[in-house]
Amino acid sequence: MKHAGPSQRQLRVGEQVRHALASIFQRGVILDPVLDGVVLSATEVKMSPDLRVATCFVAPLADADGEEVVKALNHHARFIRGEAARDLRQLKYMPEFRFKPDTSFDNFAKIDALLHSPEVARDLHHDDEEKE
């Protein structure tokens, strides 16, 4: 029988990896001009079923170019993996890190803008009148 989503173990390890990444980002130990002064958020980590690959979704919290930031993080993935090993000693295998941009914030902004658009506001107001 195939599971619909990630196992509890995948979720738990993913959260441990996310915390380790947050600590690394906070310490500012990654030396790269693209990352200088950029505040990063590790929003989610999805683990492969064998826990050997960690897909890390990151979002810069300033007006940094997300694609350039992700490219720089992938360039430094081996160094980041070594730094994370300190916090993840309990894992049998240290996962390979793959960084991807988190676009969920962009999606939230688009949905919020859509909900506040005059057309949707008009339709919502019209629905409220019909209920009365």
N, C-alpha and C positions, 0 to 999 in steps of 0.2 A: 504494500500500500504506500503510495507516494504522499508526502506531507504537502499541505497547501502553502506553507510559509517556512521561515527559518525555525530551526529547533531552539529550545530554551538555551542550550549550550552556545549556539551561534550568537544568539542575542546577548548573552552574558559576556562572552569573550569580545564581541563587538563593542560593547559598552566599556569594557576594561581598556581596549585599544583606544577608544575615543578619549577617555580620561588621560591616558598616557600621551596622546598627541596634544591635548590641551595643555598639559604640563610643559611639553617641549616648546610649543608655540609661545607660551607665557614666558619661558626662560630666555627666549630669543637667541638660541644657540646656532641657528641656521644662518650662516654667513652668505648672503646673496644680495646684490644691489636691488633686485626686484622686490625682495621681501623686507628691505630696510624701512622701518616705520609703519609697516602694514600690520594691523591687528587682524589675526585670523581666528575663525571659529570652526572647530571640527563639529559639524552638525550631525553627522551620522556615519557609522562604519558598518558595512555589510560584510560578513565573513562568508567564505566559501564553505560548503558542507564539510570539507576535510580540515578546515581552519588554517589552511596554508596561504590563502590570499585574503587580504583585507582591502576592500574597496572603500576608500575614505572620501567622504563628501565634505568639502571645505568651502567657506564663504569669507571673503575679505570684508571687514566691517567698515571700510572707508571707500573712497572712490578709486580703489585700485582696480587694475585690469584683471578680472578673475581668470581669464585664460592664461595670461602671462604668469600669474601666481601659481596656478596649477602646473604649468610647464616647469617652473622653478622647483616646485616641491617634488615632482616626478624625477627631476634631475638629481635631487638630493635624497631620494628615497632610501638608498642603502645607508646613508649616514643617519637618517631619521630612524630607520629600523634598528640600528645599533644603539641609538639613544633610548629608544623605547624598550629595549631588552632589559634595562635596569628595572623598569616598572612591571615588566611582564615575565619575570623569572619563572612563574608557576606554569607557563605554557611549555608543552613538550617541544613544539617547533615554533620558531619566530616567524610570523607570517610575512609574506612579501606585501609591501604597501603599494597601492595604486591610487593616485589622487584624481578626483574628478570634481568639477565645479558643482556646487549645490545651487540649483536654479529654483528651488521651492520658494525662496523669498521673492524672486521676480514674479512667479506665478501668483503669490498672495497679493502682490502690488497690482497686478493686472486685474485680478478678481475684485479687489477693493475699488479700483478705478471704475470698473464696469458697474459694480453695484451702486456707485455714486453718480453714474452718468445720468443726464436728464431723462433719457428714454426709459431706463429701468425705474428711476424714481417716479416717473409719471405712471408707469404700469403698476408699481407697488401701491401708489396712492389710489389708483383706480380700483384695485382689488380690495383695499380697505373700505372704500365707499360701498362696494357691493355687499360686504358682510353686514353692514349696518342696516 
